[in-house]
Amino acid sequence: MDTLRIRGARTHNLKNIDVDLPRDRLIVITGLSGSGKSSLAFDTLYAEGQRRYVESLSAYARQFLSLMEKPDVDLIEGLSPAISIEQKSTSHNPRSTVGTVTEIYDYLRLLFARVGEPRCPTHGVTLAAQTVSQMVDHVLTLPPDTKLMLLAPLIADRKGEHAHILEALRAQGYVRARIDGIVVGLDDVPELKKNFKHTIEAVVDRLAVKPDQAQRLAESFETAIHLGEGLVRVAVLADDGSVKDEIVFSARYACPHCGYSLSELEPRLFSFNNPAGACPSCDGLGVRQFFDAARIVADASLPLPAGAIRGWDRRNAFYFQMLESLARHYKFDLDTPFEELPEKVRQVILHGSGTELVSFSYFGEHGERTKRKHPFEGVIPNLERRYRETDSSNMREDLARYLSSQPCTDCRGSRLKPEARHVFIADLALHEVTQMPVGTALAFFNTLALSGRRGEIAEKILKEVRARLGFLVNVGLDYLTLARSAESLSGGEAQRIRLASQIGAGLVGVMYVLDEPSIGLHQRDNARLLDTLRHLRDIGNTVIVVEHDEEAIRAADFVLDIGPGAGVHGGQVVASGTPAEVTAHPRS
C-alpha cells in the first residue's frame, strides 16, 4: 500500500479531517502554533501506530509496555510501526551521557578491550607478560612465614549455579574452592542461587613463605596459570585466617619494574556503570557530593547564637551547649561574628577537633549536669554522619540543601578506575577520547591506522564508531563531547541525538514522527539535518516532520498545511501536495 489514509480525525481541535499521505516519503506538516499539527502527527498518527504495534505483541510482552489511548479517528490505513522523536530531555539519570545514549560508548569499550595497550600507571611502560619465575620472586620478597593461599579464578561475577565447574574441580582432585569470598570444601558445597552473580576460585595451594619453597611455588603457579587461563590471585592471610591483602599475577599483563598487574582486558573494565570499571571514590558518577561550608554557614556576619550556622543557635539547646563548651576550651567569645573568629576556631567548629579532647558540659531533661571529655565531631562531619546513617527520606532531603558537587579528585571526572584510565590507543586513553568534541573525535578515528592483527580486529568496530560519530556531525552536534551528561542537554540537542541513534539503528519500514528538529540550528547545520532526514526516507521509512522552517518545507516530498488559525479556528486542512502546489494555493 502506497498511501496512508486517515478518515474522520477529531483528536483535540481537529475538525473531522480526511487526509491521504504518501508512504516512504518526507512529509512536512506546517501551520500556525496551536493549529493542530501535533494533534495529527503525534496524538493521532504516532499514538495509533504505537498502539497497534504494542497490541500485536504477546500478552507477556505487553505487560512491560504502556498502551497508548486510542485516538478519536474513524479510520487509519497503511500505518507502519511508529517512533516518536520529540523535543524533551533524553534522561534524568546522572549516569547517562551522549556516548551511552548513542551507544557509541559501547563500541569504544569494545575497541579498547580488544586492541588497547595497557600501561603501568607509575612507570608508563607497556605491560608485558609475567613469567612464573617473576611471580615466585615477587612472593618470596614477602616477610618469612607469611601465610598464603594461591587461587585460580574460574568464574568472575557471573549468574548461575555453576555445578559443572565445581564437579569438574573435585574430579581433578581439588579439595577446596573460594566461592564469593568464602573458602568451602568441595565435598560439601552449598547450592548456589541461579539468579545471583557468583565468583568461584580454585584453591591451588596453601603455604607459608620460606626460601626453600621456590620449587613448590613454581609448580603451584604453573598449575594455577593453566587453570585460571593466565590469571593467578594470591591471598595474603592474617593470623586468624582472614584475607588482609591480595596480589594479582597475570601471565599476560604486568609491569617489569614494579610488578603492577592487570587481568585480561574486558569491555566491562571500561564501563563506569559496572563495579569492574567504575571509579571507587565516586561510583562512576565523575562528581562527588560534599557538605559545602558556604551553604552551611548561613550568614558569616552573625555570631553563632544568632544563627550563623543553621541548627546550631540558641534554639537548639543540645548543639548550643556543645558550642558553649567549645568556646570555653578554645577561649573565644560566642558573641563575635563568625567571620571574625580566628581561622583555627572556624576550622574546629566546621571540621572538628580531631584527636584533641574537649570538656563538654550538658544539662539533661531534668536539669542535671553531666560532664564528658571527648573530641568535638565538627558541624560538617556531623552532617555527613547523619546523612549517611538516616533512614528518613525527609531528613535526607533536608540535609541535601547543604550539599554541593565537585569533580571527583581521584578520577578527575573521567568516572573510570585507574586500570581503565591507563589503557591507550594511539597514546589516547578512553576518557580522553570521550572528552573530545564529536567532530574532533571523528577526525581522530578517520586517521587512526592500526596495523597487523590489531587492525583486523578493530576494522568492524571502527566502522561503526565512525558511522555513528558521522551521524552526530550530520545533525549539527559536532560540538558536543561523548562525556557530556545527557541531563544537561537542551530539548533540541536531545531530539537530534535520538535522531542520530535511529539512523545508526538502520530500521526499515518505520514511520518516524519528529517535532521541529531544526530549532536552534545554523543554516549550514540545517542542510545537513535535511540530508539526514532524506537518508531515513531513502532506506525505506516514512518521515513526518512538524516544522515551520521554510527550507525544510521546500525540501519535503509532500506538505500538509493545517489551519487556518489556532485553537478552535484551526484543525482543518488548508492545503496539501508538493511544496510547489501548496505555495501556489491561495489560502496557504
Residue pairs with C-beta under 8 A, 6 or more apart in sequence:
1 23
1 77
1 78
2 22
2 23
2 24
2 78
3 20
3 21
3 22
3 23
3 77
3 78
4 20
4 21
4 22
4 23
4 45
4 76
4 77
4 78
4 79
4 511
4 542
5 19
5 20
5 75
5 76
5 77
5 78
6 17
6 18
6 19
6 20
6 21
6 40
6 44
6 45
6 73
6 75
6 76
7 18
7 73
7 74
7 75
7 76
8 16
8 17
8 18
8 73
8 74
8 75
9 16
9 17
9 18
9 19
9 40
9 44
9 71
9 72
9 73
9 74
10 16
10 72
10 73
11 39
11 40
11 43
11 44
11 71
11 72
11 73
12 36
12 39
12 43
12 571
13 34
13 35
13 36
13 39
13 567
13 568
13 570
13 571
14 36
14 39
14 40
14 44
14 571
15 571
15 572
17 40
17 571
17 572
17 573
18 573
19 40
19 560
19 573
19 576
21 27
21 542
21 544
21 558
21 560
22 557
22 558
23 78
23 80
23 542
24 537
24 540
24 541
24 542
25 537
25 542
25 543
25 557
25 558
26 533
26 534
26 537
26 543
26 545
26 555
26 556
26 557
26 558
27 542
27 543
27 544
27 545
27 556
27 557
27 558
27 559
27 560
28 545
28 546
28 547
28 552
28 553
28 556
28 558
28 559
28 560
29 37
29 40
29 41
29 544
29 545
29 546
29 547
29 559
29 560
29 562
30 37
30 546
30 547
30 548
30 553
30 559
30 560
30 561
30 562
31 37
31 561
31 562
31 563
31 570
31 574
32 563
32 564
32 565
32 566
32 570
33 566
34 566
34 567
34 570
35 562
35 563
35 564
35 565
35 566
35 570
35 571
36 562
36 570
36 571
36 572
37 546
37 562
38 515
38 546
39 571
40 560
40 562
41 513
41 515
41 544
41 546
42 84
42 86
42 513
42 515
42 546
43 71
44 71
44 73
44 76
45 76
45 79
45 82
45 511
45 513
45 544
46 82
46 84
46 511
46 513
47 68
47 69
47 70
47 71
48 70
48 71
48 73
48 76
48 79
48 82
49 79
49 80
49 81
49 82
49 511
50 68
50 81
50 82
50 84
51 67
51 68
51 69
51 70
52 79
52 81
53 81
53 82
54 62
54 65
54 67
54 68
55 62
55 67
57 65
79 511
80 509
80 510
80 511
80 541
80 542
81 509
81 510
81 511
82 510
82 511
82 512
82 513
83 502
83 507
83 510
83 511
83 512
83 513
84 513
85 495
85 498
85 499
85 502
85 512
85 513
85 514
85 515
85 517
86 495
86 514
86 515
87 491
87 492
87 494
87 495
87 515
87 516
87 519
88 491
88 494
88 495
89 486
89 487
89 489
89 491
89 494
90 96
90 101
90 486
90 487
90 489
90 494
90 497
90 498
91 101
91 486
91 487
92 487
93 486
93 487
94 285
94 485
94 487
95 272
95 273
95 284
95 285
96 485
96 486
96 487
97 105
97 434
97 482
97 483
97 484
97 485
97 486
98 104
98 438
98 472
98 477
98 480
98 481
98 482
98 483
98 484
98 486
98 489
98 497
99 105
99 108
99 434
99 482
99 483
100 106
100 273
100 486
101 486
101 497
101 498
101 501
102 468
102 472
102 482
102 497
102 500
102 501
102 504
103 468
103 501
103 504
104 465
104 468
104 469
104 482
105 434
105 482
106 267
107 461
107 464
107 465
107 468
108 270
108 430
108 433
108 434
108 465
108 482
109 267
109 268
109 270
109 271
109 430
110 267
110 461
111 425
111 458
111 461
111 462
111 465
112 265
112 270
112 423
112 425
112 430
113 265
113 266
113 267
113 269
113 270
114 265
114 457
114 458
114 461
115 425
115 450
115 454
115 457
115 458
116 265
116 423
116 424
116 425
116 430
117 126
117 423
117 424
117 425
118 126
118 127
118 253
118 262
118 265
118 419
118 422
118 423
118 424
119 125
119 126
119 127
119 422
119 423
119 424
120 127
120 255
120 257
120 258
120 260
120 422
121 260
121 418
121 421
121 422
122 255
122 257
122 258
122 260
123 255
123 257
123 258
125 255
125 256
125 257
127 253
127 254
127 255
127 260
127 261
127 262
128 253
128 254
128 255
128 256
129 250
129 251
129 252
129 253
129 254
130 249
130 250
130 251
130 254
130 259
130 261
131 251
132 218
132 221
132 222
132 225
133 218
134 254
134 259
135 217
135 221
135 232
135 249
136 214
136 217
136 218
136 221
138 247
138 249
138 259
139 148
139 209
139 217
139 234
139 247
140 209
140 211
140 213
140 214
140 217
142 148
142 209
142 236
143 209
144 209
144 210
144 211
145 208
145 209
145 210
146 208
146 209
146 236
146 237
147 206
147 207
147 208
147 236
147 237
147 239
148 205
148 206
148 207
148 208
148 209
148 234
148 235
148 236
148 237
149 178
149 183
149 203
149 205
149 206
149 234
149 235
149 237
149 243
150 203
150 204
150 205
150 206
150 207
150 220
150 221
150 224
150 232
150 233
150 234
151 178
151 201
151 202
151 203
151 204
151 224
151 228
151 232
151 233
151 234
151 235
152 201
152 202
152 204
152 223
152 224
152 225
152 227
152 228
152 231
152 232
152 233
153 199
153 200
153 201
153 228
153 231
153 233
153 263
154 165
154 169
154 177
154 200
154 201
154 202
154 227
154 228
155 162
155 165
155 198
155 199
155 200
156 199
157 197
157 198
157 199
157 276
158 197
158 198
159 194
159 195
159 196
159 197
159 198
160 192
160 194
160 198
161 191
161 192
161 193
161 194
162 192
162 198
162 200
163 192
165 200
166 177
166 186
166 189
166 200
169 177
169 186
169 202
170 186
170 187
174 186
174 202
174 203
174 204
175 185
175 186
175 187
175 203
176 183
176 184
176 185
176 186
176 203
177 183
177 184
177 186
177 189
177 200
177 201
177 202
177 203
178 184
178 200
178 201
178 203
178 235
179 189
179 190
179 192
179 198
179 199
179 200
179 201
180 198
180 199
181 199
181 243
183 203
184 190
192 198
201 228
201 233
202 224
202 227
202 228
204 220
204 223
204 224
204 227
205 216
205 220
205 223
205 224
207 213
207 216
207 217
207 220
221 232
221 249
224 232
225 231
225 232
225 251
229 264
230 250
230 251
230 252
230 264
231 248
231 249
231 250
231 251
231 263
231 264
232 248
232 249
232 250
232 251
233 246
233 247
233 248
233 249
234 246
234 247
234 248
234 249
235 243
235 245
235 246
236 243
236 244
236 245
236 246
236 247
237 243
237 244
238 244
247 261
248 261
248 262
248 263
249 261
250 261
250 262
250 263
250 264
252 264
253 261
253 262
253 263
253 264
253 265
254 260
254 261
254 262
255 261
262 419
265 423
266 276
268 274
268 276
268 277
269 276
269 277
269 419
269 420
269 423
270 277
270 416
270 420
270 423
270 430
271 277
271 278
271 284
272 278
272 279
272 284
272 285
272 286
272 415
272 416
273 284
274 284
277 284
277 416
277 417
277 420
278 284
278 415
278 416
278 417
279 286
279 408
279 410
279 411
279 414
279 415
279 416
279 417
280 410
280 417
281 288
281 408
281 409
281 410
281 411
282 288
282 408
282 410
282 411
282 415
284 415
284 416
285 408
285 415
286 407
286 408
286 411
286 413
286 414
286 415
286 483
287 405
287 406
287 407
287 408
287 413
288 405
288 406
288 407
288 408
288 409
289 403
289 404
289 405
290 403
290 404
290 405
290 406
291 380
291 383
291 384
291 387
291 402
291 403
291 404
292 402
292 403
292 404
293 350
293 380
294 404
295 401
295 402
295 403
295 404
296 309
296 310
296 350
296 379
296 380
296 383
296 402
297 308
297 309
297 338
297 350
298 307
298 308
298 309
298 310
299 307
299 308
299 338
300 308
300 337
300 338
300 339
301 308
301 337
301 338
301 339
302 308
302 337
302 338
303 334
303 335
303 336
303 337
303 338
304 312
304 313
304 323
304 334
304 338
304 349
305 313
305 314
305 320
305 334
305 335
306 313
307 313
308 337
308 338
309 338
309 349
309 379
311 319
312 319
312 320
312 323
312 379
313 320
314 320
317 363
318 362
321 360
321 361
321 362
321 363
322 360
322 376
323 334
323 349
324 334
324 361
325 358
325 359
325 360
325 361
326 348
326 349
326 358
326 376
327 333
327 334
328 359
329 358
329 359
330 344
330 345
330 348
332 341
332 342
332 345
338 346
341 349
348 376
348 378
349 378
349 379
350 378
350 379
350 380
351 378
351 380
351 381
352 375
352 376
352 377
352 378
352 380
352 381
353 375
353 376
353 378
354 375
355 375
356 375
357 373
357 374
357 375
358 373
358 374
358 375
358 376
359 371
359 372
359 373
360 371
360 372
360 373
360 374
361 369
361 370
361 371
362 369
362 370
362 371
362 372
363 369
363 370
364 370
377 385
383 399
383 402
386 395
386 399
387 396
387 399
387 400
390 396
390 399
407 413
408 415
411 417
411 421
413 483
414 421
414 431
414 435
414 483
415 431
416 430
416 431
420 429
420 430
420 431
421 429
421 430
421 431
422 429
423 429
423 430
425 433
425 448
425 450
426 444
426 448
428 444
431 483
433 441
433 444
433 482
434 441
434 481
434 482
434 483
435 481
435 482
435 483
436 444
436 481
436 482
437 478
437 479
437 480
437 481
438 469
438 472
438 473
438 477
438 478
438 479
438 480
438 481
438 482
439 473
439 478
439 479
441 469
441 482
442 466
442 469
442 470
442 473
442 478
445 462
445 465
445 466
445 469
446 466
448 462
449 455
450 458
464 504
467 504
468 500
468 504
471 500
471 501
471 503
471 504
471 532
472 478
472 480
472 497
472 500
473 528
474 500
474 528
474 529
474 531
474 532
475 496
475 497
475 499
475 500
475 517
475 525
475 528
475 529
475 532
476 496
476 521
476 522
476 525
476 526
476 528
476 529
477 493
477 496
477 497
477 500
480 489
480 493
486 494
486 497
489 497
490 520
492 517
492 519
492 520
492 521
493 520
495 514
495 515
495 517
496 517
496 529
499 514
499 517
499 532
500 532
502 512
502 536
503 532
503 535
503 536
506 539
507 541
508 539
508 540
508 541
509 540
509 541
510 541
510 542
511 541
511 542
511 543
511 544
512 536
512 541
512 542
512 543
512 544
513 544
513 545
513 546
514 533
514 543
514 544
514 545
514 546
515 546
516 545
516 546
516 547
516 548
516 549
517 529
517 533
517 545
517 547
518 526
518 529
518 547
518 549
518 551
518 552
521 529
523 551
526 549
526 551
526 552
527 551
530 551
530 552
530 555
533 543
533 545
533 555
534 555
536 543
537 543
537 557
545 552
545 556
547 553
553 559
553 579
553 582
554 579
555 579
556 579
557 578
558 576
558 577
558 578
559 575
559 576
559 577
559 578
559 579
559 581
559 582
560 573
560 575
560 576
561 573
561 574
561 575
561 576
561 582
561 585
561 588
562 570
562 571
562 572
562 573
562 574
563 570
563 572
563 574
563 587
564 570
564 572
564 574
564 587
574 585
574 587
574 588
575 581
575 582
575 585
575 587
575 588
576 582
577 585
582 588
